[in-house]
Amino acid sequence: MTKLFSRTFAASPEDSRTDNDISEKICLLQTFLKPEHLDIPALLRNEASWLLAQKELRKINGFKSPREKLLCIMNCCRVINNLLLNATISENHVPAGADDFLPVLIYVTIKANPPQLHSNLKFIQLYRWQAKLVSEAAYYFTNLVSAMAFIVDLNATSLSMDEEKFEECMEAAKLMSQQTEAKCSSSGKMCDKTEETKGQLGRMNARLEQFNSPTTRHWSQYTELRERVTSSSTMSSVTTAGERSGPSTRSPTRNKICHVISAGNSEGGNVMRPCSARNRCTQLRKGESVEATAAEGKVRKS
Amino acid sequence: MGCGSSTPGRDSRQFGRDNSENGGGQDAKNLRVKLVLLGDSGVGKSCIVLRFVRGQFDPTSKVTVGASFLSQTIALQDSTTVKFEIWDTAGQERYAALAPLYYRGAAVAVVVYDITSPESFSKAQYWVKELQKHGSPEIVLALVGNKADLHEKREVAVQDGIDYAEKNGMFFIETSAKTADNINELFEEIAKRLPRPSAS
């Protein structure tokens, strides 16, 4: 199973999309969700235990076998269970059942935001030996599955919270995450830069096309003329050789056009590659090509 | 739900295996059953289980296992043993949509209400309907009116419970987790009603 891990874990793009969606939603929730929104009694609000449970849950991605992943879930749930039991023993609280357990697990899951939660659960469900995914293990596994389902479907009505306030908080969280993305997310910045460069290249391509069309016309005129000359006169091999190797017989402008066009042709006509486009642009407008190089440099740097 | 729905083939297999075990499976003398507890929060689901498993109500006693999942084995007169694996569910309204994840593959569902709370009784009826719609067809259903010791505060008549249970082919009992009244009887009766291997 460990050897097959890379092919079996989060293998489909849908899974990674779901993972990202869940993780993003949890990120937003993290900014404002408080234990009281899930009606967790004050008695059970024990930061130390919660942190420990979060740590156990986050370990899930560090293991490759379904058994070990399941163990991480079990350990996390045991920490929560101990917390509940201690609370019932120390205070004269009614014995805690699932009514207390599930809200705490949901809260811990949100705080931990375990990476690739959906893929991890799916992986366990698919590949843990079914005879072993029973009884207590199955119970705690089901609890985490339902905690995730709760988070996925979470809206104002699922929390003890005003609907308007919930929307407000979600909006604020989204804004905040966008700002941080713009500010410090390097990958986001790189994406932006790439987009910018792409745009510039597109514009240059268009200009190159404009430049190319008269050139093509000139070229066809030139070929026509040449053919006419070739067919009308009896060509000596010397002249042909001279024509082939003889830039001296052509005007410098023509020569340049020739060069540009042959470069275009050898690259397969209209298919433009960013790099060659840049090279060709060097011949066109020096200023712009410098800009393009600078932009590319930036992309590489970031 | 991603995990549940994405693997229908496997789920149904698990489901089938659970049923075969509950119905006898390989070991006809030692049954293992998944029992799910449903009911509004505060009706005393976990107290019933604790009473059954630990034989005590006193919450100050040292309990070493989680209270949301417990298992207990009982021996019947015909020398078979039944191991109950008891799955507690969160009763709050906001988690109602998650219940199918828990009762999938369960052989027994115990629906609990509080005899002092008519709301919890209507909630119990909601659960019975849900189970009839989405539960396994062979599931054994039990309706339990808890907190029977608080008879001076009673708001749901015994007859209401009996009538409703009878109409829906359920087993009905009133219990008190506090005084331990009818707790063992509840689980013994469930064990008797479990589908048996064809031999017995």
Contacts between the chains, C-beta under 8 A, distances in Angstrom:
chain1	res1	chain2	res2	distance
A	18	B	2	5.7
A	39	B	92	7.2
A	77	B	66	7.4
A	78	B	66	7.5
A	81	B	65	7.9
A	81	B	66	3.8
A	81	B	67	7.6
A	81	B	68	7.4
A	84	B	66	7.4
A	84	B	67	6.7
A	85	B	63	6.0
A	85	B	66	7.5
A	85	B	67	7.1
A	88	B	59	5.1
A	88	B	63	7.7
A	88	B	67	7.6
A	89	B	59	7.4
A	89	B	60	6.2
A	89	B	62	7.0
A	89	B	63	7.9
A	92	B	59	6.7
A	92	B	60	7.1
A	93	B	59	6.8
A	94	B	46	7.7
A	94	B	47	7.0
A	94	B	59	6.6
A	95	B	46	5.0
A	95	B	47	5.9
A	95	B	50	5.1
A	95	B	59	5.0
A	95	B	63	7.6
A	95	B	67	5.3
A	96	B	46	6.9
A	96	B	67	5.4
A	96	B	68	7.7
A	97	B	45	5.7
A	97	B	46	2.8
A	97	B	49	7.3
A	97	B	67	5.2
A	97	B	68	5.2
A	97	B	88	4.5
A	98	B	37	8.0
A	98	B	45	7.7
A	98	B	46	7.3
A	98	B	68	4.3
A	98	B	88	3.9
A	98	B	89	5.2
A	98	B	90	4.6
A	98	B	91	7.7
A	99	B	41	4.4
A	99	B	42	7.4
A	99	B	45	7.6
A	99	B	46	7.3
A	99	B	88	7.9
A	99	B	90	5.2
A	99	B	91	5.5
A	99	B	92	6.6
A	101	B	66	7.4
A	101	B	67	7.8
A	101	B	68	4.4
A	101	B	88	7.7
A	101	B	90	7.3
A	102	B	68	7.9
A	102	B	90	4.0
A	102	B	95	6.1
A	102	B	98	8.0
A	103	B	90	7.1
A	103	B	92	7.8
A	118	B	2	5.1
A	118	B	3	7.0
A	121	B	2	7.6
A	121	B	3	4.6
A	122	B	2	6.5
A	122	B	3	5.2
A	122	B	6	6.1
A	122	B	7	7.5
A	125	B	3	5.3
A	125	B	7	5.7
A	125	B	10	7.0
A	126	B	7	6.0
A	126	B	10	6.7
A	130	B	10	7.4
A	130	B	13	7.2
A	130	B	14	5.9
A	130	B	17	7.2
A	133	B	14	7.8
A	134	B	85	7.9
A	135	B	69	7.9
A	135	B	71	6.8
A	135	B	85	5.1
A	136	B	69	5.4
A	136	B	71	7.7
A	136	B	85	7.9
A	139	B	68	7.5
A	139	B	69	4.3
A	139	B	85	7.7
A	139	B	87	5.5
A	140	B	69	7.2
A	142	B	87	7.7
A	142	B	101	5.4
A	142	B	102	6.0
A	143	B	68	7.8
A	145	B	1	7.2
A	145	B	3	5.1
A	145	B	4	6.8
A	145	B	101	6.0
A	146	B	95	7.5
A	146	B	98	4.0
A	146	B	101	4.8
A	146	B	102	7.3
A	148	B	1	7.9
A	148	B	2	7.6
A	148	B	3	7.4
A	149	B	1	4.5
A	149	B	4	7.9
A	149	B	97	7.7
A	149	B	98	5.9
A	149	B	101	7.0
A	150	B	94	7.9
A	150	B	95	6.9
A	150	B	98	6.2
A	152	B	1	7.4
A	152	B	2	7.6
A	153	B	97	7.0
A	157	B	94	7.5
A	158	B	94	4.8
A	159	B	94	7.6
